[in-house]
Amino acid sequence: MTRRIVSKRKSLKRSSFYQGLLFFFFTIGSIVFLILYLWIFKEIDESILSIEIQNATARSLKNEIDVIKNDLEKLNRADVITSRARSELNMVIASPETLTVSMNRILASDL
């Protein structure tokens, strides 16, 4: 009968040791996975933030391009070019010249 009690105590000690070991590894594993989760979350958050910054920069550059295109369209108008030529370059508008072409009637009939 004493043999049974001794073997029970050994199995209880062994079971307690395995449970302690299991608890230890579970605790360490939980801490490692929590740190890993937080690291991945931080990396994703930084990536999303950088993407938002790049999108804001792209929108700002697109707006600047649109403003420059509008200025170019405004400057390409004929009345703006004429007024700038008069005021800044002191140019005057040339009076139109008329050309008269006279053809000989004999040569005109050959056409």
C-alpha positions in Angstrom: 0.0 0.0 0.0 2.9 2.4 0.6 4.0 1.8 -2.9 0.8 3.2 -4.3 1.0 6.3 -2.2 4.6 6.9 -3.3 3.7 6.5 -7.0 0.7 8.8 -6.6 2.8 11.5 -5.1 5.3 11.2 -7.9 2.6 11.4 -10.5 1.1 14.4 -8.7 4.5 16.1 -8.5 5.1 15.3 -12.2 1.6 16.6 -13.1 2.1 19.7 -11.1 5.5 20.3 -12.8 3.9 19.9 -16.2 1.1 22.2 -15.4 3.6 24.8 -14.1 5.7 24.4 -17.2 2.6 24.7 -19.4 1.5 27.9 -17.5 5.0 29.3 -17.9 5.2 28.7 -21.6 1.6 29.9 -22.1 2.4 33.1 -20.3 5.7 33.7 -22.2 3.9 32.9 -25.5 1.1 35.3 -24.7 3.5 38.1 -24.0 5.5 37.4 -27.2 2.3 37.3 -29.3 1.1 40.5 -27.7 4.4 42.3 -28.5 4.3 40.9 -32.0 0.6 42.1 -32.5 1.5 45.6 -31.2 4.6 45.8 -33.5 2.5 44.7 -36.5 -0.3 47.2 -35.6 2.3 50.0 -35.3 3.8 49.2 -38.7 0.3 49.1 -40.4 -0.6 52.4 -38.7 2.6 54.1 -39.9 2.0 52.8 -43.4 -1.5 54.1 -43.5 -0.3 57.5 -42.2 2.4 57.7 -44.9 -0.2 56.8 -47.6 -2.5 59.5 -46.3 0.3 62.0 -46.4 1.2 61.0 -50.0 -2.4 61.3 -51.1 -2.7 64.8 -49.5 0.5 65.8 -51.3 -0.8 64.4 -54.6 -4.1 66.3 -54.2 -2.2 69.5 -53.4 0.1 69.1 -56.5 -3.0 68.4 -58.7 -4.6 71.6 -57.4 -1.4 73.5 -58.2 -1.3 72.0 -61.7 -4.9 73.0 -62.3 -4.2 76.6 -61.2 -1.2 76.8 -63.5 -3.3 75.4 -66.4 -6.0 78.0 -65.7 -3.3 80.8 -65.7 -1.9 79.5 -69.0 -5.4 79.4 -70.6 -6.0 82.9 -69.4 -2.7 84.2 -70.8 -3.2 82.5 -74.2 -6.3 84.6 -75.0 -5.7 87.0 -77.8 -7.0 90.1 -76.0 -4.6 89.4 -73.1 -1.7 89.0 -75.5 -2.6 92.2 -77.3 -2.9 94.2 -74.1 0.4 92.9 -72.7 2.2 93.6 -76.0 0.9 97.2 -76.0 1.6 97.9 -72.3 4.9 96.0 -71.6 6.5 95.9 -75.1 5.2 99.2 -76.5 4.0 97.4 -79.6 1.4 98.9 -81.9 -1.1 97.1 -84.1 -0.2 97.2 -87.7 -2.8 98.4 -90.1 -3.9 95.7 -92.5 -2.6 95.9 -96.0 -4.6 95.1 -99.1 -3.2 93.3 -102.0 -4.6 93.6 -105.5 -3.8 90.9 -108.0 -4.5 91.7 -111.6 -4.6 88.9 -114.1 -4.5 89.1 -117.8 -7.8 88.0 -119.3 -6.1 85.7 -121.8 -4.1 83.9 -119.0 -7.2 83.7 -116.8 -9.2 81.9 -119.5 -6.5 79.2 -119.7 -7.1 78.4 -116.0 
